[in-house]
Amino acid sequence: MKCHILTLFPDMVLEGLRTSILGRAEEKGLLSLHGVNIRDFAENKHNRVDDAPYGGGAGLVMQPGPVYSAWRSVAETCERQPRVIYLTPQGRVFNQEIAGELAEEEELIFLCGHYEGIDERVLELIVTDYLSIGDYVLTGGELAAMVVIDSVARLVPGVLHNDASAEIETFSDSLLEYPQYTRPEEFMGKKVPEVLLSGHHGNVDKWRREQSVLRTARSRPDLLKKAALTEAEQELAEKELRKTLDFHGEM
Ligand code: 6GU
């Protein structure tokens, strides 16, 4: 998979993403990250790419020309025109399902805005997808692009050592992950749950599944609606849910 990132801060995005697993994926040729500095396409000798908003108001708006030229410089190297993802709080809220959908693409272009945003006309011309990473405001799209690229790239076959681990964990079945333990067997007086030391895989799986259900009921009960639970698991979840409600004095 090839990701082009159009941004005023390519080093921030590339250094962040290359620090760990994605850096190794790039060395293995499974992933290619390409930063494009929008400032390199400035149309004046001061390298300015922003100006005051028409109609007045606070802040600066990124001009359409440099953004369009930066996109063209990538698009003209592509046989098929890649989707162009603009990171903005106005977008559709990103989730694991969208990550899975984007992971199918061969090539993607991410556009990061700064200041008060980007001139609407160039967005209308080049953007295919508007994505937000949640209901809070960031100073720019770079951190959001890093979040999206990280979660998409780890779904590309071979990027994770263990392909199964991409599937087992949180959200693939609408349940949160179970707790994990490693050595030592006792830490600060706290013991590893006995069942995990038993070597009985059936019991271990059963315990982990219960923990997933309990955790989801406790912290993300909204996810339970989508989870495929057995009748026993549903009862377990409801019992835990009632406990939590009692605790918060809501019943
Ligand atoms: Cl995608 N961009 C910015 N600037 N802020 C955000 C966001 C994106 N998602 C949540 N907040």
py3Dmol code that shows the C-alpha trace and the ligand (Angstrom):
import py3Dmol

protein = """\
ATOM      1  CA  MET A   1       0.000   0.000   0.000  1.00  0.00           C
ATOM      2  CA  LYS A   2       1.209   3.470  -0.832  1.00  0.00           C
ATOM      3  CA  CYS A   3       0.164   6.519   1.233  1.00  0.00           C
ATOM      4  CA  HIS A   4       0.856  10.062   0.054  1.00  0.00           C
ATOM      5  CA  ILE A   5       0.478  12.730   2.742  1.00  0.00           C
ATOM      6  CA  LEU A   6      -0.066  16.338   1.611  1.00  0.00           C
ATOM      7  CA  THR A   7       0.851  18.544   4.581  1.00  0.00           C
ATOM      8  CA  LEU A   8       2.806  21.568   5.798  1.00  0.00           C
ATOM      9  CA  PHE A   9       4.590  19.251   8.273  1.00  0.00           C
ATOM     10  CA  PRO A  10       5.722  16.116   6.423  1.00  0.00           C
ATOM     11  CA  ASP A  11       8.506  15.376   8.947  1.00  0.00           C
ATOM     12  CA  MET A  12       6.016  15.200  11.814  1.00  0.00           C
ATOM     13  CA  VAL A  13       3.890  12.630  10.033  1.00  0.00           C
ATOM     14  CA  LEU A  14       6.722  10.534   8.580  1.00  0.00           C
ATOM     15  CA  GLU A  15       8.849  10.453  11.736  1.00  0.00           C
ATOM     16  CA  GLY A  16       5.853   9.555  13.849  1.00  0.00           C
ATOM     17  CA  LEU A  17       4.684   6.750  11.606  1.00  0.00           C
ATOM     18  CA  ARG A  18       8.145   5.313  10.889  1.00  0.00           C
ATOM     19  CA  THR A  19       9.075   5.035  14.575  1.00  0.00           C
ATOM     20  CA  SER A  20       7.765   1.531  15.106  1.00  0.00           C
ATOM     21  CA  ILE A  21       5.997  -1.260  13.255  1.00  0.00           C
ATOM     22  CA  LEU A  22       5.188   0.812  10.176  1.00  0.00           C
ATOM     23  CA  GLY A  23       8.866   1.671   9.700  1.00  0.00           C
ATOM     24  CA  ARG A  24       9.642  -2.043   9.506  1.00  0.00           C
ATOM     25  CA  ALA A  25       6.706  -2.593   7.156  1.00  0.00           C
ATOM     26  CA  GLU A  26       8.201   0.041   4.888  1.00  0.00           C
ATOM     27  CA  GLU A  27      11.627  -1.668   4.957  1.00  0.00           C
ATOM     28  CA  LYS A  28       9.917  -4.934   4.031  1.00  0.00           C
ATOM     29  CA  GLY A  29       8.288  -3.201   1.047  1.00  0.00           C
ATOM     30  CA  LEU A  30       4.735  -3.782   2.318  1.00  0.00           C
ATOM     31  CA  LEU A  31       4.046  -0.091   2.795  1.00  0.00           C
ATOM     32  CA  SER A  32       5.334   3.113   1.262  1.00  0.00           C
ATOM     33  CA  LEU A  33       4.930   6.508   2.936  1.00  0.00           C
ATOM     34  CA  HIS A  34       5.453   9.627   0.836  1.00  0.00           C
ATOM     35  CA  GLY A  35       5.288  13.104   2.365  1.00  0.00           C
ATOM     36  CA  VAL A  36       4.525  16.062   0.104  1.00  0.00           C
ATOM     37  CA  ASN A  37       5.187  19.536   1.521  1.00  0.00           C
ATOM     38  CA  ILE A  38       2.398  21.845   0.350  1.00  0.00           C
ATOM     39  CA  ARG A  39       4.733  24.799   0.959  1.00  0.00           C
ATOM     40  CA  ASP A  40       6.933  23.581  -1.914  1.00  0.00           C
ATOM     41  CA  PHE A  41       4.044  24.595  -4.201  1.00  0.00           C
ATOM     42  CA  ALA A  42       3.695  28.163  -2.892  1.00  0.00           C
ATOM     43  CA  GLU A  43       3.053  30.715  -5.615  1.00  0.00           C
ATOM     44  CA  ASN A  44       5.063  33.615  -4.145  1.00  0.00           C
ATOM     45  CA  LYS A  45       8.679  34.136  -3.182  1.00  0.00           C
ATOM     46  CA  HIS A  46       7.866  34.272   0.533  1.00  0.00           C
ATOM     47  CA  ASN A  47       6.545  30.701   0.354  1.00  0.00           C
ATOM     48  CA  ARG A  48       3.221  31.767   1.862  1.00  0.00           C
ATOM     49  CA  VAL A  49       0.365  29.322   1.380  1.00  0.00           C
ATOM     50  CA  ASP A  50      -2.327  30.979   3.550  1.00  0.00           C
ATOM     51  CA  ASP A  51      -4.269  34.242   3.589  1.00  0.00           C
ATOM     52  CA  ALA A  52      -7.094  36.020   5.442  1.00  0.00           C
ATOM     53  CA  PRO A  53     -10.614  34.619   4.962  1.00  0.00           C
ATOM     54  CA  TYR A  54     -12.936  36.477   2.583  1.00  0.00           C
ATOM     55  CA  GLY A  55     -15.822  37.878   4.638  1.00  0.00           C
ATOM     56  CA  GLY A  56     -13.535  38.450   7.612  1.00  0.00           C
ATOM     57  CA  GLY A  57     -13.041  36.497  10.799  1.00  0.00           C
ATOM     58  CA  ALA A  58     -10.193  35.077  12.808  1.00  0.00           C
ATOM     59  CA  GLY A  59      -7.261  33.073  11.500  1.00  0.00           C
ATOM     60  CA  LEU A  60      -5.896  32.188   8.109  1.00  0.00           C
ATOM     61  CA  VAL A  61      -7.135  29.919   5.337  1.00  0.00           C
ATOM     62  CA  MET A  62      -4.914  27.728   3.161  1.00  0.00           C
ATOM     63  CA  GLN A  63      -5.041  28.920  -0.447  1.00  0.00           C
ATOM     64  CA  PRO A  64      -6.351  26.568  -3.133  1.00  0.00           C
ATOM     65  CA  GLY A  65      -3.455  26.876  -5.617  1.00  0.00           C
ATOM     66  CA  PRO A  66      -0.649  25.212  -3.610  1.00  0.00           C
ATOM     67  CA  VAL A  67      -2.965  22.426  -2.397  1.00  0.00           C
ATOM     68  CA  TYR A  68      -4.124  21.715  -5.956  1.00  0.00           C
ATOM     69  CA  SER A  69      -0.529  21.693  -7.287  1.00  0.00           C
ATOM     70  CA  ALA A  70       0.612  19.383  -4.472  1.00  0.00           C
ATOM     71  CA  TRP A  71      -2.243  16.979  -5.320  1.00  0.00           C
ATOM     72  CA  ARG A  72      -1.463  17.184  -9.083  1.00  0.00           C
ATOM     73  CA  SER A  73       2.181  16.304  -8.426  1.00  0.00           C
ATOM     74  CA  VAL A  74       1.017  13.014  -6.900  1.00  0.00           C
ATOM     75  CA  ALA A  75      -2.028  12.343  -9.092  1.00  0.00           C
ATOM     76  CA  GLU A  76      -0.042  12.572 -12.339  1.00  0.00           C
ATOM     77  CA  THR A  77       2.135   9.655 -11.167  1.00  0.00           C
ATOM     78  CA  CYS A  78      -0.912   7.386 -10.601  1.00  0.00           C
ATOM     79  CA  GLU A  79      -2.601   5.145 -13.175  1.00  0.00           C
ATOM     80  CA  ARG A  80      -5.879   4.960 -11.243  1.00  0.00           C
ATOM     81  CA  GLN A  81      -6.862   8.122  -9.356  1.00  0.00           C
ATOM     82  CA  PRO A  82      -6.534   7.326  -5.631  1.00  0.00           C
ATOM     83  CA  ARG A  83      -9.157   8.371  -3.101  1.00  0.00           C
ATOM     84  CA  VAL A  84      -8.258  11.703  -1.487  1.00  0.00           C
ATOM     85  CA  ILE A  85      -9.000  11.763   2.240  1.00  0.00           C
ATOM     86  CA  TYR A  86      -9.316  15.166   3.898  1.00  0.00           C
ATOM     87  CA  LEU A  87      -8.973  15.046   7.696  1.00  0.00           C
ATOM     88  CA  THR A  88     -11.514  17.384   9.262  1.00  0.00           C
ATOM     89  CA  PRO A  89     -13.810  17.482  12.295  1.00  0.00           C
ATOM     90  CA  GLN A  90     -16.614  17.994   9.737  1.00  0.00           C
ATOM     91  CA  GLY A  91     -16.038  14.505   8.301  1.00  0.00           C
ATOM     92  CA  ARG A  92     -17.567  11.087   8.873  1.00  0.00           C
ATOM     93  CA  VAL A  93     -16.295   9.656  12.172  1.00  0.00           C
ATOM     94  CA  PHE A  94     -13.530   7.115  11.532  1.00  0.00           C
ATOM     95  CA  ASN A  95     -13.904   3.577  12.897  1.00  0.00           C
ATOM     96  CA  GLN A  96     -12.564   0.032  12.446  1.00  0.00           C
ATOM     97  CA  GLU A  97     -14.989  -0.699   9.609  1.00  0.00           C
ATOM     98  CA  ILE A  98     -13.710   2.287   7.579  1.00  0.00           C
ATOM     99  CA  ALA A  99     -10.128   1.190   8.379  1.00  0.00           C
ATOM    100  CA  GLY A 100     -10.887  -2.213   6.867  1.00  0.00           C
ATOM    101  CA  GLU A 101     -12.386  -0.630   3.780  1.00  0.00           C
ATOM    102  CA  LEU A 102      -9.376   1.678   3.223  1.00  0.00           C
ATOM    103  CA  ALA A 103      -6.934  -1.207   3.750  1.00  0.00           C
ATOM    104  CA  GLU A 104      -8.208  -2.701   0.462  1.00  0.00           C
ATOM    105  CA  GLU A 105      -6.891   0.275  -1.533  1.00  0.00           C
ATOM    106  CA  GLU A 106      -3.561   0.094  -3.352  1.00  0.00           C
ATOM    107  CA  GLU A 107      -2.848   3.823  -3.036  1.00  0.00           C
ATOM    108  CA  LEU A 108      -4.319   6.636  -0.913  1.00  0.00           C
ATOM    109  CA  ILE A 109      -3.813  10.403  -0.677  1.00  0.00           C
ATOM    110  CA  PHE A 110      -4.243  12.136   2.701  1.00  0.00           C
ATOM    111  CA  LEU A 111      -4.732  15.898   2.839  1.00  0.00           C
ATOM    112  CA  CYS A 112      -3.958  17.707   6.105  1.00  0.00           C
ATOM    113  CA  GLY A 113      -5.176  21.238   6.713  1.00  0.00           C
ATOM    114  CA  HIS A 114      -3.918  23.757   9.231  1.00  0.00           C
ATOM    115  CA  TYR A 115      -5.051  27.164  10.474  1.00  0.00           C
ATOM    116  CA  GLU A 116      -8.800  27.642   9.937  1.00  0.00           C
ATOM    117  CA  GLY A 117      -8.919  25.089   7.135  1.00  0.00           C
ATOM    118  CA  ILE A 118      -8.560  24.986   3.358  1.00  0.00           C
ATOM    119  CA  ASP A 119     -10.314  27.031   0.649  1.00  0.00           C
ATOM    120  CA  GLU A 120     -13.541  25.148  -0.133  1.00  0.00           C
ATOM    121  CA  ARG A 121     -13.071  25.235  -3.918  1.00  0.00           C
ATOM    122  CA  VAL A 122     -10.017  22.995  -4.004  1.00  0.00           C
ATOM    123  CA  LEU A 123     -11.701  20.572  -1.592  1.00  0.00           C
ATOM    124  CA  GLU A 124     -14.671  20.323  -4.004  1.00  0.00           C
ATOM    125  CA  LEU A 125     -12.258  19.601  -6.850  1.00  0.00           C
ATOM    126  CA  ILE A 126     -10.057  16.888  -5.349  1.00  0.00           C
ATOM    127  CA  VAL A 127     -11.458  15.396  -2.097  1.00  0.00           C
ATOM    128  CA  THR A 128     -13.378  12.093  -2.241  1.00  0.00           C
ATOM    129  CA  ASP A 129     -13.670  11.324   1.519  1.00  0.00           C
ATOM    130  CA  TYR A 130     -14.029  13.591   4.569  1.00  0.00           C
ATOM    131  CA  LEU A 131     -12.903  11.882   7.800  1.00  0.00           C
ATOM    132  CA  SER A 132     -12.859  12.973  11.451  1.00  0.00           C
ATOM    133  CA  ILE A 133     -11.219  10.985  14.251  1.00  0.00           C
ATOM    134  CA  GLY A 134     -13.676  12.085  16.931  1.00  0.00           C
ATOM    135  CA  ASP A 135     -15.596  14.914  18.510  1.00  0.00           C
ATOM    136  CA  TYR A 136     -12.798  17.186  19.653  1.00  0.00           C
ATOM    137  CA  VAL A 137     -10.686  19.794  17.885  1.00  0.00           C
ATOM    138  CA  LEU A 138      -7.030  19.477  16.874  1.00  0.00           C
ATOM    139  CA  THR A 139      -4.739  22.218  15.557  1.00  0.00           C
ATOM    140  CA  GLY A 140      -4.298  20.407  12.266  1.00  0.00           C
ATOM    141  CA  GLY A 141      -5.058  17.241  10.339  1.00  0.00           C
ATOM    142  CA  GLU A 142      -1.606  15.674  10.797  1.00  0.00           C
ATOM    143  CA  LEU A 143      -2.304  13.762  14.021  1.00  0.00           C
ATOM    144  CA  ALA A 144      -5.604  12.581  12.567  1.00  0.00           C
ATOM    145  CA  ALA A 145      -3.868  11.377   9.378  1.00  0.00           C
ATOM    146  CA  MET A 146      -1.344   9.481  11.524  1.00  0.00           C
ATOM    147  CA  VAL A 147      -4.149   7.800  13.452  1.00  0.00           C
ATOM    148  CA  VAL A 148      -5.940   6.755  10.266  1.00  0.00           C
ATOM    149  CA  ILE A 149      -2.775   5.576   8.469  1.00  0.00           C
ATOM    150  CA  ASP A 150      -1.601   3.567  11.506  1.00  0.00           C
ATOM    151  CA  SER A 151      -4.900   1.742  11.859  1.00  0.00           C
ATOM    152  CA  VAL A 152      -5.197   1.097   8.117  1.00  0.00           C
ATOM    153  CA  ALA A 153      -1.583  -0.017   7.553  1.00  0.00           C
ATOM    154  CA  ARG A 154      -1.665  -2.603  10.342  1.00  0.00           C
ATOM    155  CA  LEU A 155      -4.464  -4.373   8.447  1.00  0.00           C
ATOM    156  CA  VAL A 156      -2.285  -4.780   5.343  1.00  0.00           C
ATOM    157  CA  PRO A 157      -1.260  -8.464   5.179  1.00  0.00           C
ATOM    158  CA  GLY A 158       2.243  -9.051   6.600  1.00  0.00           C
ATOM    159  CA  VAL A 159       2.527  -5.749   8.482  1.00  0.00           C
ATOM    160  CA  LEU A 160       1.801  -7.398  11.825  1.00  0.00           C
ATOM    161  CA  HIS A 161       3.919 -10.414  12.762  1.00  0.00           C
ATOM    162  CA  ASN A 162       0.851 -12.365  13.612  1.00  0.00           C
ATOM    163  CA  ASP A 163      -1.975 -11.764  11.131  1.00  0.00           C
ATOM    164  CA  ALA A 164      -4.396 -13.399  13.532  1.00  0.00           C
ATOM    165  CA  SER A 165      -3.802 -10.688  16.129  1.00  0.00           C
ATOM    166  CA  ALA A 166      -5.398  -8.103  13.832  1.00  0.00           C
ATOM    167  CA  GLU A 167      -8.562 -10.165  13.908  1.00  0.00           C
ATOM    168  CA  ILE A 168      -8.829 -11.390  17.496  1.00  0.00           C
ATOM    169  CA  GLU A 169      -8.723  -8.046  19.183  1.00  0.00           C
ATOM    170  CA  THR A 170     -11.004  -5.244  20.084  1.00  0.00           C
ATOM    171  CA  PHE A 171     -13.821  -4.238  17.721  1.00  0.00           C
ATOM    172  CA  SER A 172     -13.503  -7.069  15.212  1.00  0.00           C
ATOM    173  CA  ASP A 173     -16.362  -8.754  17.103  1.00  0.00           C
ATOM    174  CA  SER A 174     -17.669  -5.578  18.797  1.00  0.00           C
ATOM    175  CA  LEU A 175     -16.167  -6.617  22.141  1.00  0.00           C
ATOM    176  CA  LEU A 176     -13.266  -5.074  24.023  1.00  0.00           C
ATOM    177  CA  GLU A 177     -10.111  -7.132  24.519  1.00  0.00           C
ATOM    178  CA  TYR A 178      -9.566  -9.320  27.562  1.00  0.00           C
ATOM    179  CA  PRO A 179      -6.773  -8.459  30.053  1.00  0.00           C
ATOM    180  CA  GLN A 180      -3.246  -9.753  29.362  1.00  0.00           C
ATOM    181  CA  TYR A 181      -0.551 -10.942  31.808  1.00  0.00           C
ATOM    182  CA  THR A 182       3.104 -11.924  31.543  1.00  0.00           C
ATOM    183  CA  ARG A 183       5.892 -12.775  33.997  1.00  0.00           C
ATOM    184  CA  PRO A 184       6.287 -12.529  36.938  1.00  0.00           C
ATOM    185  CA  GLU A 185       3.487 -14.701  38.312  1.00  0.00           C
ATOM    186  CA  GLU A 186       3.121 -12.311  41.256  1.00  0.00           C
ATOM    187  CA  PHE A 187       3.669  -8.542  41.149  1.00  0.00           C
ATOM    188  CA  MET A 188       3.245  -6.246  44.188  1.00  0.00           C
ATOM    189  CA  GLY A 189       1.203  -8.991  45.815  1.00  0.00           C
ATOM    190  CA  LYS A 190      -1.109  -9.278  42.791  1.00  0.00           C
ATOM    191  CA  LYS A 191      -1.330 -12.761  41.252  1.00  0.00           C
ATOM    192  CA  VAL A 192      -1.949 -13.742  37.636  1.00  0.00           C
ATOM    193  CA  PRO A 193      -5.447 -15.305  37.390  1.00  0.00           C
ATOM    194  CA  GLU A 194      -5.095 -19.034  38.175  1.00  0.00           C
ATOM    195  CA  VAL A 195      -6.859 -20.222  35.011  1.00  0.00           C
ATOM    196  CA  LEU A 196      -4.126 -18.735  32.797  1.00  0.00           C
ATOM    197  CA  LEU A 197      -1.506 -20.919  34.483  1.00  0.00           C
ATOM    198  CA  SER A 198      -3.588 -24.079  34.174  1.00  0.00           C
ATOM    199  CA  GLY A 199      -2.585 -24.963  30.619  1.00  0.00           C
ATOM    200  CA  HIS A 200      -6.231 -25.823  29.911  1.00  0.00           C
ATOM    201  CA  HIS A 201      -6.877 -23.998  26.630  1.00  0.00           C
ATOM    202  CA  GLY A 202     -10.620 -24.523  26.706  1.00  0.00           C
ATOM    203  CA  ASN A 203     -10.911 -22.901  30.129  1.00  0.00           C
ATOM    204  CA  VAL A 204      -8.542 -20.098  29.122  1.00  0.00           C
ATOM    205  CA  ASP A 205     -10.655 -19.268  26.038  1.00  0.00           C
ATOM    206  CA  LYS A 206     -13.840 -19.353  28.100  1.00  0.00           C
ATOM    207  CA  TRP A 207     -12.366 -17.042  30.771  1.00  0.00           C
ATOM    208  CA  ARG A 208     -11.065 -14.593  28.172  1.00  0.00           C
ATOM    209  CA  ARG A 209     -14.386 -14.438  26.384  1.00  0.00           C
ATOM    210  CA  GLU A 210     -16.162 -13.728  29.717  1.00  0.00           C
ATOM    211  CA  GLN A 211     -13.662 -10.988  30.529  1.00  0.00           C
ATOM    212  CA  SER A 212     -14.314  -9.405  27.127  1.00  0.00           C
ATOM    213  CA  VAL A 213     -18.058  -9.427  27.739  1.00  0.00           C
ATOM    214  CA  LEU A 214     -17.666  -8.011  31.273  1.00  0.00           C
ATOM    215  CA  ARG A 215     -15.286  -5.247  30.172  1.00  0.00           C
ATOM    216  CA  THR A 216     -17.536  -4.236  27.326  1.00  0.00           C
ATOM    217  CA  ALA A 217     -20.565  -4.118  29.634  1.00  0.00           C
ATOM    218  CA  ARG A 218     -18.612  -1.980  32.100  1.00  0.00           C
ATOM    219  CA  SER A 219     -16.981   0.591  29.819  1.00  0.00           C
ATOM    220  CA  ARG A 220     -18.674   0.419  26.403  1.00  0.00           C
ATOM    221  CA  PRO A 221     -22.203  -0.960  26.832  1.00  0.00           C
ATOM    222  CA  ASP A 222     -23.124   0.765  23.538  1.00  0.00           C
ATOM    223  CA  LEU A 223     -21.021  -1.865  21.716  1.00  0.00           C
ATOM    224  CA  LEU A 224     -23.047  -4.788  23.102  1.00  0.00           C
ATOM    225  CA  LYS A 225     -25.917  -4.128  20.680  1.00  0.00           C
ATOM    226  CA  LYS A 226     -23.677  -5.169  17.765  1.00  0.00           C
ATOM    227  CA  ALA A 227     -21.977  -8.124  19.518  1.00  0.00           C
ATOM    228  CA  ALA A 228     -23.074 -11.677  18.790  1.00  0.00           C
ATOM    229  CA  LEU A 229     -23.585 -13.053  22.307  1.00  0.00           C
ATOM    230  CA  THR A 230     -24.840 -16.423  23.455  1.00  0.00           C
ATOM    231  CA  GLU A 231     -27.784 -16.397  25.859  1.00  0.00           C
ATOM    232  CA  ALA A 232     -25.443 -17.063  28.804  1.00  0.00           C
ATOM    233  CA  GLU A 233     -23.155 -14.225  27.717  1.00  0.00           C
ATOM    234  CA  GLN A 234     -26.102 -11.879  27.373  1.00  0.00           C
ATOM    235  CA  GLU A 235     -27.143 -12.710  30.926  1.00  0.00           C
ATOM    236  CA  LEU A 236     -23.591 -12.111  32.161  1.00  0.00           C
ATOM    237  CA  ALA A 237     -23.535  -8.728  30.404  1.00  0.00           C
ATOM    238  CA  GLU A 238     -26.933  -7.690  31.761  1.00  0.00           C
ATOM    239  CA  LYS A 239     -25.954  -8.631  35.315  1.00  0.00           C
ATOM    240  CA  GLU A 240     -22.774  -6.541  35.001  1.00  0.00           C
ATOM    241  CA  LEU A 241     -24.731  -3.682  33.435  1.00  0.00           C
ATOM    242  CA  ARG A 242     -27.139  -3.622  36.383  1.00  0.00           C
ATOM    243  CA  LYS A 243     -24.187  -3.561  38.795  1.00  0.00           C
ATOM    244  CA  THR A 244     -22.674  -0.553  37.006  1.00  0.00           C
ATOM    245  CA  LEU A 245     -25.986   1.299  36.956  1.00  0.00           C
ATOM    246  CA  ASP A 246     -26.499   0.609  40.690  1.00  0.00           C
ATOM    247  CA  PHE A 247     -22.998   1.885  41.370  1.00  0.00           C
ATOM    248  CA  HIS A 248     -23.679   5.162  39.579  1.00  0.00           C
ATOM    249  CA  GLY A 249     -26.987   5.494  41.382  1.00  0.00           C
ATOM    250  CA  GLU A 250     -28.954   5.522  38.162  1.00  0.00           C
ATOM    251  CA  MET A 251     -31.472   2.860  39.160  1.00  0.00           C
TER     252      MET A 251
END
"""
ligand_1 = """\
11
6GU
Cl -9.591 14.872 11.193
N -8.816 17.230 12.051
C -8.754 18.194 12.972
N -8.095 19.325 12.668
N -9.306 18.097 14.163
C -9.948 16.964 14.425
C -10.053 15.908 13.521
C -9.472 16.088 12.324
N -10.759 14.912 14.078
C -11.078 15.340 15.281
N -10.600 16.569 15.496
"""
view = py3Dmol.view(width=600, height=400)
view.addModel(protein, "pdb")
view.setStyle({"model": 0}, {"cartoon": {"style": "trace"}})
view.addModel(ligand_1, "xyz")
view.setStyle({"model": 1}, {"stick": {}})
view.zoomTo()
view.show()
